Amino acid sequence: MAKKRQKRDVVIIGAGMAGLTAALYAGRSGLSVLVLESELVGGQIANAADIENYPGIPGVGGGELISAVQTQAEKFGAVVDEFDPIVRVELSSQPKIVETEGAVYEAMAVILATGMKRRKLSLKEADRYEGRGVHYCELCDGQAYAGKTVAVIGGGNAAVDAAEYLSKLASKLYLIQRSELRADKASVERLRSHKNVEILRQTEPRALSGDTKLTAATLFDRKAETAKELPLDAVFVNIGVEPNTAMFADQVKLDKAGNIVAGEDCRTNLDGVFAAGDVRTKEIRQLTTAAADGTVAALEAVKYLREMNK
Ligand SMILES: Cc1cc2nc3c(=O)[nH]c(=O)nc-3n(C[C@H](O)[C@H](O)[C@H](O)COP(=O)(O)OP(=O)(O)OC[C@H]3O[C@@H](n4cnc5c(N)ncnc54)[C@H](O)[C@@H]3O)c2cc1C
């Protein structure tokens, strides 16, 4: 049976903070809006226990926060469709085509808000302690370890930046890197100048331990070929991110790391295609910056459609 063909002003791909905020603004501007989500609504934040840095809300569960944004977007007419995987996108045509397993959508504008995944630590205990000593975002969870002993795992610029940030909070900070640091020299030197920082090169974590929370990591010194247990309150893993861009990698311009190239106006290299949130080339990836991008992308889409209809 042929798939149903449906028209929308805007199709948004991804129902995290960026996509749902875009849906809220586009719906409130009177556009017909469909949000397609391949998994559960909410994105990275869906299962986070406690968000402490969303302005105006001192403490809130990630699921609660994101479902409030969904409700707000739906109130303005946006339709959120979960679990209907996209099988094809055509982004340079007008209208643009987004085909799912169940339908073919024609959209005048598309907002890409597919976010990213942080590369996980490949130790079998890492999942067990996630959120209880194993963390992937220092800006999100670092504050809980003020005055404690923490480690950052990784050796790129992002890891050194994370270590710099955490060194101001922690009583002792280790930067653990399995080979040599790849971060720029000036940043490494600045980090090294802090008295509470120790850099362990040629060292890799082999095991994590603790009862309900992480309390130690077993580190293997690759040069000396010895292992030792290091008491730690937390490890912050910073070994790279994977933007969710495979589906449109051959159509939209990406940077070297695979993020969609788009400036502050969220416009991509393709007319009528916008990128919002963690999937866009940017420095700071937080809920507030995702919400800001969702706002800008939606309002830019409104402007684009208005200009097209002149
Ligand atoms: C554990 C954790 C805790 C965090 N805590 C905080 C915090 O306390 N404060 C803070 O500000 N930030 C926090 N962050 C960061 C914050 O969650 C992100 O910056 C923010 O969620 C990014 O939103 P986004 O909408 O851009 O992307 P995402 O949240 O990644 O959402 C993208 C959505 O797109 C969907 N998607 C991907 N590919 C497709 C596809 N092909 N088709 C359809 N849908 C697709 C995904 O399933 C996902 O739902 C945390 C992150 C993590 C992982």
The ligand as a Tripos MOL2 file, in Angstrom:
@<TRIPOS>MOLECULE
LIG
   53    58     1     0     0
SMALL
NO_CHARGES

@<TRIPOS>ATOM
      1 C1         23.3420   12.4930   31.6880 C.3       1 LIG1
      2 C2         23.2890   13.9130   31.1750 C.ar      1 LIG1
      3 C3         23.0160   14.9270   32.0660 C.ar      1 LIG1
      4 C4         22.9450   16.2310   31.6230 C.ar      1 LIG1
      5 N1         22.6680   17.2000   32.5300 N.ar      1 LIG1
      6 C5         22.5500   18.4770   32.1230 C.ar      1 LIG1
      7 C6         22.2470   19.5130   33.0540 C.ar      1 LIG1
      8 O1         22.1210   19.2630   34.2600 O.2       1 LIG1
      9 N2         22.1300   20.7690   32.5720 N.ar      1 LIG1
     10 C7         22.2860   21.0790   31.2480 C.ar      1 LIG1
     11 O2         22.1280   22.2330   30.8720 O.2       1 LIG1
     12 N3         22.6060   20.1170   30.3410 N.ar      1 LIG1
     13 C8         22.7370   18.8330   30.7400 C.ar      1 LIG1
     14 N4         23.0960   17.8760   29.8350 N.ar      1 LIG1
     15 C9         23.3310   18.2750   28.4350 C.3       1 LIG1
     16 C10        21.9700   18.4270   27.7360 C.3       1 LIG1
     17 O3         21.2110   17.2820   27.9850 O.3       1 LIG1
     18 C11        22.1100   18.6290   26.2370 C.3       1 LIG1
     19 O4         22.9150   19.7540   25.9570 O.3       1 LIG1
     20 C12        20.7280   18.8460   25.5930 C.3       1 LIG1
     21 O5         19.8520   17.8090   25.9660 O.3       1 LIG1
     22 C13        20.8310   18.8990   24.0810 C.3       1 LIG1
     23 O6         19.5340   18.8990   23.5510 O.3       1 LIG1
     24 P1         19.2960   18.5910   21.9900 P.3       1 LIG1
     25 O7         17.8250   18.6980   21.7880 O.co2     1 LIG1
     26 O8         20.1840   19.4170   21.1640 O.co2     1 LIG1
     27 O9         19.7970   17.0950   21.7740 O.3       1 LIG1
     28 P2         19.3640   15.7120   22.4300 P.3       1 LIG1
     29 O10        18.9640   15.8630   23.8380 O.co2     1 LIG1
     30 O11        20.5050   14.7900   22.1030 O.co2     1 LIG1
     31 O12        18.0670   15.2940   21.5960 O.3       1 LIG1
     32 C14        18.1510   14.8540   20.2660 C.3       1 LIG1
     33 C15        16.9580   13.9560   19.9630 C.3       1 LIG1
     34 O13        16.9840   13.6080   18.5770 O.3       1 LIG1
     35 C16        16.6610   12.2440   18.4340 C.3       1 LIG1
     36 N5         17.1880   11.7290   17.1720 N.ar      1 LIG1
     37 C17        18.4940   11.4590   16.8670 C.ar      1 LIG1
     38 N6         18.5830   10.9840   15.6020 N.ar      1 LIG1
     39 C18        17.3120   10.9540   15.1150 C.ar      1 LIG1
     40 C19        16.7510   10.5520   13.8680 C.ar      1 LIG1
     41 N7         17.5150   10.0780   12.8700 N.pl3     1 LIG1
     42 N8         15.4100   10.6290   13.7060 N.ar      1 LIG1
     43 C20        14.6100   11.1060   14.7070 C.ar      1 LIG1
     44 N9         15.0910   11.4990   15.9150 N.ar      1 LIG1
     45 C21        16.4230   11.4260   16.1040 C.ar      1 LIG1
     46 C22        17.2760   11.5800   19.6510 C.3       1 LIG1
     47 O14        16.6720   10.3300   19.9250 O.3       1 LIG1
     48 C23        17.0000   12.6230   20.7310 C.3       1 LIG1
     49 O15        15.7500   12.4120   21.3460 O.3       1 LIG1
     50 C24        23.1760   16.5540   30.2460 C.ar      1 LIG1
     51 C25        23.4720   15.5240   29.3580 C.ar      1 LIG1
     52 C26        23.5240   14.2150   29.7910 C.ar      1 LIG1
     53 C27        23.8440   13.1080   28.8180 C.3       1 LIG1
@<TRIPOS>BOND
     1     1     2 1
     2     2     3 ar
     3     2    52 ar
     4     3     4 ar
     5     4     5 ar
     6     4    50 ar
     7     5     6 ar
     8     6     7 ar
     9     6    13 1
    10     7     8 2
    11     7     9 ar
    12     9    10 ar
    13    10    11 2
    14    10    12 ar
    15    12    13 ar
    16    13    14 ar
    17    14    15 1
    18    14    50 ar
    19    15    16 1
    20    16    17 1
    21    16    18 1
    22    18    19 1
    23    18    20 1
    24    20    21 1
    25    20    22 1
    26    22    23 1
    27    23    24 1
    28    24    25 2
    29    24    26 1
    30    24    27 1
    31    27    28 1
    32    28    29 2
    33    28    30 1
    34    28    31 1
    35    31    32 1
    36    32    33 1
    37    33    34 1
    38    33    48 1
    39    34    35 1
    40    35    36 1
    41    35    46 1
    42    36    37 ar
    43    36    45 ar
    44    37    38 ar
    45    38    39 ar
    46    39    40 ar
    47    39    45 ar
    48    40    41 1
    49    40    42 ar
    50    42    43 ar
    51    43    44 ar
    52    44    45 ar
    53    46    47 1
    54    46    48 1
    55    48    49 1
    56    50    51 ar
    57    51    52 ar
    58    52    53 1
@<TRIPOS>SUBSTRUCTURE
     1 LIG1         1 GROUP 0 **** ****
